[in-house]
Amino acid sequence: MECLECKKEFKSRRNNHRFCSKECRLNHKEICSNCRELKLIVDNKLKVCHNCRRNLKKEKCVICEKIGRIDARDASKNPICSTCYMKNKSNEECIICHRFKPVSTRDDKNNAICSDCRLDINKQRCCKCNENRKVATRDENKQPICHKCYVRNHKDQCSSCGRIGKIGTRNFVGEPICSNCLRKFKKEPCSVCNMVKSVDTRDIYFNPICSNCKGRMNTEECSICHEIKRVDSRNKEGFSICPSCKSKINSDACFLCNKIRKICTRIDGNPICHNCHIITRRVDGNINKAKRIIRYNKSIYHLVFEELFNDFEGEYSVSRLIFENIFNKNDKNRLLRYDYYSKEKNLLVELNEPCHYSWEDYNRRFPKQPIENFEKYCKDFETKVKLAKDNNIELLVIDVKYKMKWDEISNLYFSRIGEMK
């Protein structure tokens, strides 16, 4: 392959390598017409770098009316952003997990595959660590090896220092370079502060510049606060915007929680933050149901149960059951509570979340809590089951799962309560 800079022929390990060395790649850089930085030009007509070309192609989405990257267009060729495209994309049943999700890819028989299963398809079990990971290389018997095991076990003689160790990279000829020599090569004396640091960028004359000096050099007067700060982005007219002003532009009072936060999306023109957006997705975009969850600060599982079954009363303690002569006298476990109780059906109900019976889910939700608290909760749950059995009262335990939507929870409750009848 011929180098674009020095016009020399070289052996390329990948097809996308267009330069024989890092020096040729840096020498080929030009000043971007938009950000005024020395970068690799990807558009020869506009003379802009990759990031600026991506920002220049931003348009206003027809659905959410946000200015961003365009992922698709409708029949009238109106721009649609990636988030709106995924929301309005038709869901199909995945051939692997059998869930209705947006289609990420298809197999040879045109069957739909979701994004989660697509990642699992490309993974294979490594012959070294026996874990499902992406294949980096294969051994003599064509067994898959992941990237971590390849780096850990692969050693060669460094072409710079002559020591045998782990390979950090290779030069344009293909000779190995160890990780220690790679760190030394990346560090050069900065042309501004004269300190030996890792090179972040270079000027027009190929002089190295560190990250601290680059941040000081890339400062202009902000068009909003009129203070000299680091440039984070630019508007359509090309005026600079600092990082603090950029965060204020995108923030507004959320329609559901009334807190000033960064706006994630809009529903019927109302701004919604990221936390409230997760709740609205679980109730299929119903703002009234999302308001009730945020207002009462209740779990969606309890809110659905209270709406469907009015004859059940919530948080029934053992002491109250003893007072109403439903339970026999017991002095030890009076503080324990059941989720719901119905006098008409004489039925106790416990909504069992995954964190109540799985230590992994408990540790993921409460990372700072010790394992003794989880064991105590399991013991309390066993005593509640035993108390209901001793007093001849039926206890219904409903195991719910995380990320369940409103309709899925209601169908689960109706099926379990219907079995008791």
C-alpha positions as CSV (number, residue, x, y, z in Angstrom):
1,M,0.0,0.0,0.0
2,E,1.3,3.5,-0.8
3,C,1.5,6.2,1.9
4,L,-0.5,9.4,1.2
5,E,2.2,11.6,2.7
6,C,5.7,10.2,1.7
7,K,4.5,8.1,-1.2
8,K,6.4,5.0,0.0
9,E,5.1,1.5,-0.2
10,F,4.5,-0.3,3.2
11,K,2.8,-3.4,4.5
12,S,-0.5,-2.5,6.2
13,R,-2.0,-4.7,8.9
14,R,-5.4,-3.2,8.3
15,N,-7.1,-1.9,5.2
16,N,-7.9,1.5,6.7
17,H,-4.3,2.4,7.3
18,R,-3.4,5.1,4.8
19,F,-0.1,6.3,6.3
20,C,3.2,4.3,6.9
21,S,3.9,5.9,10.3
22,K,2.5,8.3,12.9
23,E,4.7,11.1,11.7
24,C,3.3,10.9,8.2
25,R,-0.2,10.9,9.6
26,L,0.5,14.0,11.7
27,N,2.3,15.8,8.9
28,H,-0.7,15.3,6.6
29,K,-2.9,17.3,9.0
30,E,-4.2,20.7,8.1
31,I,-6.0,23.5,9.9
32,C,-9.7,23.0,10.1
33,S,-11.7,25.9,8.7
34,N,-14.3,25.6,11.5
35,C,-12.5,24.9,14.8
36,R,-9.1,26.3,13.7
37,E,-7.2,23.3,15.0
38,L,-4.6,21.2,13.3
39,K,-6.4,18.0,12.5
40,L,-6.8,15.4,9.9
41,I,-9.1,16.8,7.1
42,V,-11.9,14.4,6.1
43,D,-13.9,16.7,3.8
44,N,-11.7,18.3,1.1
45,K,-14.4,20.6,-0.1
46,L,-15.3,22.2,3.2
47,K,-11.7,21.7,4.7
48,V,-13.1,20.5,8.0
49,C,-12.2,17.7,10.5
50,H,-14.3,14.7,11.5
51,N,-16.0,16.3,14.5
52,C,-16.8,19.6,12.7
53,R,-18.2,17.8,9.7
54,R,-20.5,15.8,12.1
55,N,-21.6,19.1,13.9
56,L,-22.2,20.9,10.6
57,K,-24.6,18.1,9.5
58,K,-26.9,18.7,12.5
59,E,-30.5,19.5,11.6
60,K,-33.8,20.1,13.5
61,C,-35.8,17.0,14.2
62,V,-39.4,17.0,13.0
63,I,-40.7,15.1,16.1
64,C,-38.9,16.4,19.1
65,E,-37.8,19.7,17.5
66,K,-34.2,19.3,18.8
67,I,-31.1,20.2,16.8
68,G,-28.9,17.1,16.6
69,R,-27.5,14.4,14.5
70,I,-29.9,13.0,11.9
71,D,-30.3,9.2,11.9
72,A,-33.1,8.8,9.3
73,R,-35.7,10.6,7.2
74,D,-39.4,10.1,6.7
75,A,-41.3,9.7,3.4
76,S,-41.3,13.5,2.9
77,K,-37.5,13.6,3.5
78,N,-37.9,15.4,6.9
79,P,-35.0,14.8,9.3
80,I,-35.5,12.5,12.3
81,C,-32.9,12.2,15.2
82,S,-31.7,8.8,16.5
83,T,-33.8,8.9,19.7
84,C,-37.1,9.6,17.9
85,Y,-36.2,7.0,15.3
86,M,-35.8,4.3,17.9
87,K,-39.0,5.3,19.7
88,N,-41.1,5.2,16.6
89,K,-39.4,2.2,15.1
90,S,-41.6,-0.8,14.7
91,N,-40.9,-3.6,17.3
92,E,-40.6,-7.2,16.2
93,E,-40.1,-10.4,18.1
94,C,-36.4,-11.3,18.5
95,I,-35.6,-14.8,17.3
96,I,-33.2,-15.4,20.2
97,C,-34.8,-13.8,23.4
98,H,-38.4,-13.8,22.0
99,R,-39.0,-10.2,23.2
100,F,-40.7,-7.4,21.2
101,K,-37.9,-4.9,20.7
102,P,-36.6,-2.6,18.0
103,V,-34.8,-4.5,15.2
104,S,-31.0,-4.0,15.3
105,T,-30.1,-6.6,12.6
106,R,-31.4,-9.7,10.8
107,D,-29.9,-13.1,10.2
108,D,-29.7,-15.0,6.9
109,K,-33.4,-16.1,7.1
110,N,-34.5,-12.4,7.6
111,N,-35.4,-13.0,11.3
112,A,-35.2,-10.0,13.6
113,I,-32.5,-9.7,16.2
114,C,-32.4,-7.0,18.9
115,S,-29.4,-5.0,20.0
116,D,-28.7,-7.0,23.2
117,C,-28.7,-10.4,21.4
118,R,-26.6,-8.9,18.6
119,L,-23.7,-8.3,21.0
120,D,-24.0,-11.9,22.3
121,I,-23.8,-13.4,18.8
122,N,-20.4,-12.0,18.2
123,K,-19.1,-13.4,21.5
124,Q,-17.5,-16.8,21.9
125,R,-16.1,-18.7,24.9
126,C,-12.4,-18.0,25.3
127,C,-10.3,-21.2,25.6
128,K,-8.1,-19.5,28.3
129,C,-10.5,-17.9,30.7
130,N,-13.7,-19.7,29.7
131,E,-15.7,-16.5,29.5
132,N,-18.0,-15.2,26.7
133,R,-16.1,-12.3,25.1
134,K,-15.2,-10.9,21.7
135,V,-12.6,-12.9,19.8
136,A,-9.3,-11.1,19.4
137,T,-7.3,-14.0,17.8
138,R,-7.2,-17.8,17.6
139,D,-4.5,-20.4,18.6
140,E,-3.0,-23.2,16.6
141,N,-6.1,-25.3,17.0
142,K,-8.3,-22.4,15.8
143,Q,-9.8,-22.0,19.4
144,P,-11.0,-18.4,20.2
145,I,-8.9,-16.2,22.5
146,C,-10.2,-12.9,24.0
147,H,-8.2,-9.6,24.0
148,K,-7.3,-9.8,27.7
149,C,-5.8,-13.3,27.5
150,Y,-4.0,-12.4,24.3
151,V,-2.3,-9.4,25.9
152,R,-1.6,-11.3,29.1
153,N,0.0,-14.3,27.5
154,H,1.6,-12.9,24.3
155,K,5.2,-11.7,24.8
156,D,7.9,-10.8,22.3
157,Q,11.3,-9.0,22.1
158,C,11.0,-5.2,21.9
159,S,12.7,-3.7,18.9
160,S,13.7,-0.6,20.9
161,C,15.1,-1.8,24.3
162,G,15.6,-5.5,23.3
163,R,13.7,-6.8,26.4
164,I,11.1,-9.7,26.2
165,G,7.8,-8.5,27.6
166,K,4.2,-7.6,26.8
167,I,3.6,-5.9,23.5
168,G,2.2,-2.4,23.6
169,T,2.1,-1.6,19.9
170,R,4.0,-2.2,16.6
171,N,5.7,0.3,14.3
172,F,4.9,0.7,10.6
173,V,7.2,-2.1,9.7
174,G,5.4,-4.5,12.1
175,E,8.2,-4.7,14.7
176,P,7.0,-5.1,18.3
177,I,7.3,-2.2,20.9
178,C,6.8,-2.9,24.6
179,S,4.5,-0.8,26.8
180,N,7.4,0.9,28.7
181,C,9.0,2.2,25.4
182,L,5.5,3.2,24.2
183,R,5.1,5.5,27.2
184,K,8.5,7.1,26.6
185,F,7.8,7.7,22.9
186,K,4.5,9.4,23.7
187,K,6.2,11.9,26.0
188,E,8.0,14.9,24.5
189,P,8.9,18.4,25.8
190,C,5.9,20.7,25.3
191,S,6.7,23.7,23.1
192,V,4.8,26.1,25.4
193,C,5.6,25.1,29.0
194,N,8.8,23.1,28.2
195,M,7.8,20.2,30.4
196,V,8.1,16.6,29.3
197,K,4.5,15.3,29.0
198,S,2.3,13.2,26.8
199,V,1.5,15.0,23.5
200,D,-2.1,16.0,23.1
201,T,-1.9,17.9,19.8
202,R,0.6,19.7,17.6
203,D,0.7,23.2,16.0
204,I,1.3,24.2,12.4
205,Y,5.0,23.6,12.6
206,F,4.6,20.1,14.1
207,N,5.7,21.3,17.6
208,P,4.2,19.2,20.5
209,I,1.6,20.7,22.9
210,C,0.4,19.1,26.1
211,S,-3.2,18.9,27.3
212,N,-2.9,21.7,29.8
213,C,-1.4,24.2,27.3
214,K,-4.0,23.1,24.7
215,G,-6.8,24.1,27.1
216,R,-5.2,27.5,27.8
217,M,-4.7,28.2,24.1
218,N,-8.3,27.2,23.2
219,T,-9.9,30.1,25.1
220,E,-12.2,32.8,23.8
221,E,-14.8,35.2,25.0
222,C,-18.1,33.4,25.6
223,S,-20.9,34.8,23.6
224,I,-23.4,34.4,26.5
225,C,-21.5,35.3,29.8
226,H,-18.8,37.4,28.0
227,E,-16.0,35.8,30.1
228,I,-12.8,34.4,28.7
229,K,-13.2,30.6,29.1
230,R,-12.5,27.4,27.4
231,V,-14.5,26.9,24.2
232,D,-16.8,23.9,24.5
233,S,-19.0,24.4,21.5
234,R,-20.2,26.9,18.9
235,N,-23.6,28.1,17.8
236,K,-24.8,28.3,14.2
237,E,-23.2,31.7,13.7
238,G,-19.8,30.4,14.9
239,F,-19.7,32.2,18.2
240,S,-18.0,30.4,21.1
241,I,-19.9,28.9,24.1
242,C,-18.2,27.9,27.4
243,P,-19.1,24.6,29.2
244,S,-21.1,26.3,32.0
245,C,-23.3,28.2,29.6
246,K,-23.8,25.1,27.4
247,S,-25.3,23.2,30.4
248,K,-27.6,26.1,31.3
249,I,-28.9,26.3,27.7
250,N,-30.0,22.6,27.7
251,S,-31.5,22.7,31.3
252,D,-35.1,23.7,32.2
253,A,-37.7,23.0,34.9
254,C,-39.0,19.4,34.5
255,F,-42.7,19.1,34.0
256,L,-43.1,16.2,36.3
257,C,-40.6,16.7,39.2
258,N,-40.4,20.6,38.9
259,K,-36.6,20.5,39.3
260,I,-34.2,22.4,37.0
261,R,-32.3,19.6,35.3
262,K,-30.9,18.8,31.9
263,I,-33.8,18.1,29.5
264,C,-33.8,14.6,28.0
265,T,-36.9,14.7,25.9
266,R,-40.3,16.4,25.5
267,I,-43.8,14.9,25.8
268,D,-46.6,17.1,24.2
269,G,-44.1,20.0,24.3
270,N,-43.4,19.6,28.0
271,P,-39.8,19.2,29.1
272,I,-38.9,15.9,30.8
273,C,-35.6,15.2,32.6
274,H,-33.7,11.9,32.4
275,N,-35.0,10.4,35.7
276,C,-38.6,11.1,34.8
277,H,-38.1,9.9,31.3
278,I,-37.3,6.4,32.6
279,I,-40.5,6.4,34.6
280,T,-42.6,7.6,31.6
281,R,-41.2,4.8,29.5
282,R,-42.5,2.2,31.9
283,V,-46.0,3.6,31.8
284,D,-46.0,3.9,28.0
285,G,-45.8,7.7,28.0
286,N,-48.8,8.3,30.2
287,I,-48.0,11.5,32.1
288,N,-50.8,11.1,34.7
289,K,-49.5,7.7,35.8
290,A,-45.9,9.0,35.9
291,K,-47.1,12.0,38.0
292,R,-48.7,9.7,40.6
293,I,-45.5,7.6,40.9
294,I,-43.4,10.8,41.4
295,R,-45.9,12.5,43.7
296,Y,-46.5,9.6,46.1
297,N,-42.9,8.4,45.9
298,K,-44.1,4.8,45.5
299,S,-42.9,1.9,43.6
300,I,-44.8,1.2,40.4
301,Y,-45.5,-2.4,41.6
302,H,-47.5,-1.1,44.7
303,L,-49.2,1.7,42.7
304,V,-50.5,-0.8,40.1
305,F,-51.8,-3.2,42.8
306,E,-53.6,-0.4,44.7
307,E,-55.3,0.8,41.5
308,L,-56.5,-2.7,40.5
309,F,-57.6,-4.1,43.9
310,N,-59.5,-1.7,46.2
311,D,-60.5,-4.3,48.8
312,F,-56.9,-4.7,49.9
313,E,-55.4,-2.5,52.6
314,G,-51.7,-1.7,52.5
315,E,-48.9,-2.2,55.1
316,Y,-50.7,-4.5,57.5
317,S,-48.5,-5.0,60.6
318,V,-48.5,-8.1,62.8
319,S,-49.6,-6.1,65.8
320,R,-52.7,-4.9,63.9
321,L,-53.5,-8.4,62.9
322,I,-53.2,-9.5,66.6
323,F,-55.4,-6.5,67.7
324,E,-58.1,-7.4,65.2
325,N,-58.0,-11.1,66.5
326,I,-56.8,-12.4,63.1
327,F,-53.5,-13.6,64.5
328,N,-52.8,-15.3,67.8
329,K,-50.8,-13.4,70.4
330,N,-47.1,-13.2,69.7
331,D,-44.9,-10.8,71.5
332,K,-41.7,-11.2,69.4
333,N,-42.6,-10.3,65.8
334,R,-45.1,-7.5,66.2
335,L,-43.1,-5.0,64.1
336,L,-43.2,-7.2,60.9
337,R,-45.5,-5.9,58.1
338,Y,-47.2,-7.5,55.2
339,D,-47.7,-5.6,52.0
340,Y,-51.5,-6.1,51.7
341,Y,-54.4,-7.8,53.4
342,S,-58.0,-8.4,52.3
343,K,-60.7,-9.0,55.0
344,E,-63.2,-10.2,52.4
345,K,-60.9,-12.8,50.9
346,N,-58.9,-13.4,54.1
347,L,-55.7,-13.2,52.0
348,L,-52.3,-11.7,52.7
349,V,-50.1,-10.5,49.7
350,E,-46.4,-10.0,49.5
351,L,-44.8,-8.3,46.5
352,N,-41.4,-9.9,46.2
353,E,-38.8,-7.9,44.2
354,P,-35.5,-9.5,43.0
355,C,-33.5,-7.6,45.6
356,H,-35.5,-9.4,48.3
357,Y,-34.3,-12.9,47.5
358,S,-31.1,-12.4,45.4
359,W,-27.9,-11.1,46.9
360,E,-26.5,-9.9,43.6
361,D,-29.6,-7.7,43.0
362,Y,-29.6,-6.5,46.6
363,N,-25.9,-5.5,46.3
364,R,-26.5,-3.8,43.0
365,R,-29.3,-1.7,44.4
366,F,-27.8,-1.1,47.9
367,P,-24.1,-1.2,47.3
368,K,-23.1,0.2,50.8
369,Q,-25.3,-2.2,52.8
370,P,-23.6,-5.3,54.4
371,I,-24.7,-8.8,53.8
372,E,-26.1,-9.1,57.4
373,N,-29.0,-6.8,56.4
374,F,-29.9,-9.0,53.5
375,E,-29.7,-12.1,55.7
376,K,-31.9,-10.4,58.3
377,Y,-34.5,-9.6,55.6
378,C,-34.6,-13.2,54.5
379,K,-35.1,-14.4,58.1
380,D,-38.0,-11.9,58.5
381,F,-39.6,-13.1,55.3
382,E,-39.4,-16.7,56.5
383,T,-41.0,-15.8,59.9
384,K,-43.8,-14.0,58.0
385,V,-44.5,-17.1,56.0
386,K,-44.5,-19.2,59.1
387,L,-46.8,-16.9,61.0
388,A,-49.4,-16.9,58.2
389,K,-49.2,-20.7,58.1
390,D,-49.6,-21.1,61.9
391,N,-52.7,-18.9,61.9
392,N,-54.3,-20.7,58.9
393,I,-54.3,-17.6,56.6
394,E,-53.2,-18.0,53.0
395,L,-50.2,-15.9,51.9
396,L,-49.8,-15.1,48.2
397,V,-46.2,-14.2,47.2
398,I,-45.9,-12.5,43.8
399,D,-42.4,-12.4,42.3
400,V,-42.0,-9.4,40.2
401,K,-39.1,-8.5,37.8
402,Y,-37.3,-5.2,37.2
403,K,-38.1,-3.0,34.2
404,M,-41.6,-4.4,33.9
405,K,-44.2,-2.0,32.3
406,W,-47.6,-1.1,33.7
407,D,-49.5,-3.6,31.5
408,E,-47.1,-6.4,32.2
409,I,-47.5,-5.9,36.0
410,S,-51.3,-5.7,35.8
411,N,-51.5,-8.9,33.8
412,L,-49.2,-10.7,36.3
413,Y,-51.4,-9.6,39.2
414,F,-54.7,-10.6,37.6
415,S,-53.3,-14.1,36.7
416,R,-52.0,-14.7,40.3
417,I,-55.1,-13.4,42.0
418,G,-57.3,-15.4,39.6
419,E,-55.4,-18.6,40.6
420,M,-56.3,-18.1,44.2
421,K,-60.0,-18.0,43.4
